[in-house]
Amino acid sequence: MPADPPDTGAPVQKSPEVPPSDKSSDLTSLLEPPELNRRAWTTAARRLLAKMISEFAHEQIVTPAAAPDTGPDHYTLALDDGARLEFRARRCAYDSWRVLPGSFTLRAPSRPGANGRHPEAATVFEDPILLLTRARTTLNLDGATLGHLVRELSATLAADAKLDHSALTAGQLAELDYAALEGHQTGHPWIVMNKGRLGFSATDAATWAPEARRATALPWIAVRRSLAHYRGVAGLDSAADLYERELDPPTREVFAAALATRGHDPHEYLYLPVHPWQWDDIVLPLFAQSVAAGDIVPLPTGADTDLRLPQQSIRTFLNVSRPDRHTVKLPLSVLNTLVWRGLPTERTAAAPAVTAWVHGLRDHDPFLRDTCRVILLGEVASVAVEHPVYDGLEEVPYQYKELLGAIWREPLDRHLEPGERARTLAALLHTDPQGRSFTAELVERSGLEPRVWLRHLFAALLPPLLHFLYRYGTVFSPHGENAIVVFDEHDVPVRLAVKDFVDDVNISATPLPEHASMPDDVRRVLLTEPPEFLTQFIHSGLFVGVFRYLAPLCEDHLGVPEREFWSLVRAEILRHQARFPGLKDRFDTFDLLTERIERLCLNRNRLHLDGYRDRPDRPHAAVHGTVPNPLHQP
């Protein structure tokens, strides 16, 4: 590839991690992926069908009934043609369901005959796509939604089959570092179509999905400062400060020379990496005029050789060549888990200011700083790129205002002490193909009794989250990907790391004295919620979004009854409240122990509310009635 590519070329470099091979073998792999076979597909489908019924029943999209003349854990669901789907399940906290994979039987409607009614025919059923079509009326799906759902579900199953094909044991996973472990996770536990990635081809998924586990060097572009805006925290006040840390001197020299050769002044431009898919599918078509005018210039490939690995969010890349360098978050205009995965221009620009404010709360609070030692992985620098047309049109779909930019986040390794290792909270929900729970593996390695290990887990996670809520009226979204558990050398949980501030930090709509220090640019972008709803971010992100699955897993694999699990969570909340009696009014204002909470729904949004339609603002979780709170009573 030439050192100075033409303006219309895409600066793409293949991952050096993948050895070169002859084209015929590449073509064979592309035409016949080894993971797509009947056995792998059936295994993934059986598991996803159980998840579909579990989550749809939890959100009351379907209403299973107790199966007559059977045991207490047998249920039935009527399909559109009168057939019945029977399965086994147990009821869990938050009015949720845990359906047993492989327990499904389809009973066709009985038919009249000469000697009465013929008995119902029973067959094994394990096809979630077929369920969508046979229960279309029951699910209240219109044709457009159904068509897109089938596509998302098929793509999710293909990704699950790929994960199964290369799955490691729980013991092997426990040896992986944070970056590598991410490529083995199975995705959002709550959203059924969690790897739909609309916009990706099969080749794109095989290249850029986290389960592909391909580290690659990202291409860079230069954007004229009339379109691009840099922001950074103290110490990264200018773009030059960032580039000195992120790019080797020869790389910066190559970039500057490439611009000068084309007659451009390098000082008039900002550099940023770009996702190769985004460049090819979005930037070149939609910023074509800016590329033609030299406002956006592709930079020579190969100048930056750092390999980066995509994480579960797809658009976030960890630097595996230089772990001390920043993680980079890039817009990726694919539709996945409810939203288009771009970067909103205004929020990208505000990210460093949000980080500075959140860091300031932590750094001036001895409990957060010294007792919890909570790690806040700040978004410390950003380049926001405006589209010359779309950003000025309020009514256009939101994905057209999230097209180009970059956010640099603090790397996790920089904050870990000797002997510590980190894993996302989502990893604790993983079970390997042999049925071994990853959590059970870690508990065994710790040498602790399961209840003691869980107390350590709750003591690491809850105090910093509760203190931000009670003291500062501020919540993160501590779901399985944003919340990171830090373990000691014995695999005992010791503290919490949190990421994704500008997108997922929310503050109380009721003014608090602690908000007086908040800068105006932070106040403008942070979402506000009434106190009674602010607590939902901890409920939905942590308790419903993670612990709802972890509790029955602990009952099955650790011998800790689910009721006792929730009692341990409640005890940690009360322990924290007893530590800060002066905040009693805040405990009442932000009440996590109410008898019932609102039922937040993620799949219902896709099926019934927003579907796949364009809209000017990002969709949010739907609310559908209430559910009992397992933390209300011991």
Residue, then its C-alpha position, 0 to 999 in steps of 0.5 A: m500500500p502506498a505511503d501516501p494514499p489517495d484522498t478517496g482511499a480507505p486507510v485500512q490495515k489487516s490485523p498482523e495477528v492473522p497470518p497470511s494464507d492463500k486466497s482459496s483457503d480464505l474463500t473456503s472459510l468465508l463460504e463455509p464457516p466451521e462454526l455453522n453446523r447443525r449441532a452448533w446451531t441447535t445448541a445455541a438455538r436451544r439456549l436462546l429459546a429458553k432466554m427468549i421465553s424467560e425475558f419475554a415472560h419477565e416483561q409480560i410480553v407473553t404470559p405462560a400458564a401453569a401446565p395442567d396435571t404436571g409438577p409445579d415447575h411446568y408451564t405452557l404457552a399457547l401459540d397462534d394456531g392453538a398449539r401449546l409450547e410446554f416447558r419447565a421453569r422456576r420463578c425468581a426475584y423481580d418477577s423473573w423466570r429461569v426457563l430450563p433449556g432443552s425442556f420444550t415440547l410442542r403439542a399440536p392441537s387435538r383434532p376430532g375423529a370418528n371415535g372422538r378426539h385424537p390425542e395431541a401429538a408432542t414433538v421436541f421444539e428448539d427453534p426461537i426463529l420459528l417461535l417468532t413466526r408461530a407466536r406472531t399474534t401472541l407477541n403482537l408483532d407487525g410485519a416490519t418488526l417481525g422481519h427485522l427481528v428474524r434478522e437480528l435473531s439469526a445474526t445473534l445465533a450465528a455469533d453464539a455458535k461462533l462463541d461455542h465453537s471456540a469456547l474455553t473452560a472456566g479454568q482457562l478463562a480464569e487465567l486470561d487477562y481483562a482484554a482477552l476475557e472480553g472476547h469470550q463473553t456472550g453479550h447482554p444477558w437481558i436483551v434477547m437479540n443481543k448480537g444483531r449488529l444490523g449493518f454488519s455483513a458476515t465478513d464484518a462480524a468475522t473481522w470486528a465482532p469481539e468474539a472474532r478476537r482479532a487485534t488490529a491496527l486502526p487507521w487514522i484520519a486528519v480533520r480540519r479544525s473548522l469541523a473538529h473540536y478537541r477537549g481534554v482534562a488537565g494535563l491533556d489540555s491540548a491535542a498535542d499533549l494527547y498525541e505525545r502520549e498516544l503516538d510515537p514521534p515517527t508516527r506524528e512526523v509521518f502524519a504531518a508530512a502527509l498533510a504537508t505533501r498535499g499542501h495542508d498546514p498540519h496545525e490546522y488539523l486534528y488527528l483521530p483513529v477511525h473504525p475501518w467499517q465506519w470509514d467505508d460505510i459512513v464517512l466516505p459516503l456522508f462526508a464525501q464533500s469534506v473529503a473532496a475539499g481536503d477537510i478530512v484527509p486519510l493518513p498513511t496506514g502502517a504509521d501507527t502499529d499499535l494493535r487494538l482489540p474490540q471489546q464487548s461494546i464493539r466500538t471500544f478498543l483496548n491497546v494490547s501492544r501498549p496497555d499503558r496507552h488509552t482505550v479508544k471509543l469510536p462511533l460505529s453506525v450499526l444498530n445493536t441492543l436497542v440503539w445505533r452505536g455512534l458517538p453524539t457530537e455534543r456528548t463527545a465534546a463534553a466527555p472530558a468535562v464530565t470526567a473532571w467533575v466525577h473525578g473531583l467528587r471522588d478525589h475530595d471524598p476520603f471514603l471514595r478515595d481511600t476506603c473504597r479506592v474506587i477506580l473511575l476510568g475517565e474519558v480524558a480526551s475527545v475529538a468531536v467532528e460535526h457533520p456540516v449538514y446533519d448537526g444543524l437539523e434537529e428533526v433528523p434521526y439521531q444516528y446522523k448526529e453520531l457519525l465521527g469522533a473519538i473518545w480516549r479513556e484511561p487504561l485500566d492497567r494503569h490503576l491496578e496494584p501488583g497482584e490485582r486483576a480485573r474482570t467485567l461484572a458480566a463475566l461472573l454470569h458465564t458458564d462454560p460448555q461443560g456446565r462449569s460456572f465461572t463464578a464457582e471457579l473463582v470462589e474455589r480458587s479463592g479458598l473462601e466459603p461461598r457466602v464469605w466470597l459473596r460478602h466480599l463481592f457486595a462490599a466491593l461493588l455497593p459502597p462506592l455506588l451507594h455513596f455516589l447516590y446518597r451523598y451526591g445524587t449521582v448514579f452510574s449505570p453499573h451494568g455488567e459491562n460498565a462495572i468491573v470487579v478488581f480481584d486480589e491475587h487470590d481471586v477475592p473481590v476487593r474493589l470496583a472500577v467503573k467506566d462510561f461516564v458521559d453516556d451513563v451518568n445521571i443526576s438527581a433532578t431535585p437540586l442538591p448542595e453537592h451539585a453546586s460545583m458542577p460546571d455548566d457544560v456538564r450540567r447541560v449534557l448529564l441526564t436528570e431524573p427524579p429521585e424516585f427514578l434515579t434509584q432505578f439505575i442501580h436496580s436495572g443496571l446492577f440488581v435486575g441486570v446482573f444479580r437477577y441472573l447471578a442469584p439463581l446461578c449461585e443457588d445452583h452452583l454454590g449452594v447459596p439459596e436465592r433468598e439468602f443471596w438477596s439478604l446478603v445484598r440488603a445487609e450490605i446496603l444497611r451496613h453502608q447506611a449505618r456507616f453514614p447516619g448523617l445522610k438518613d434523609r438521603f436514604d429516604t429520598f433515594d430509597l432502594l428498599t421500597e416494596r415494589i419497583e417499576r418493571l423496566c423492559l428492554n425487549r418490549n421497547r424493540l418489539h412494541l415501542d420503538g421497533y426499528r423506526d428512525r427517531p430524533d432521540r435515542p430510545h430508552a427502556a420501557v416501563h410496564g407495571t411494577v415488580p416486587n423488590p427482593l430487598h424490601q424485607p430480609 
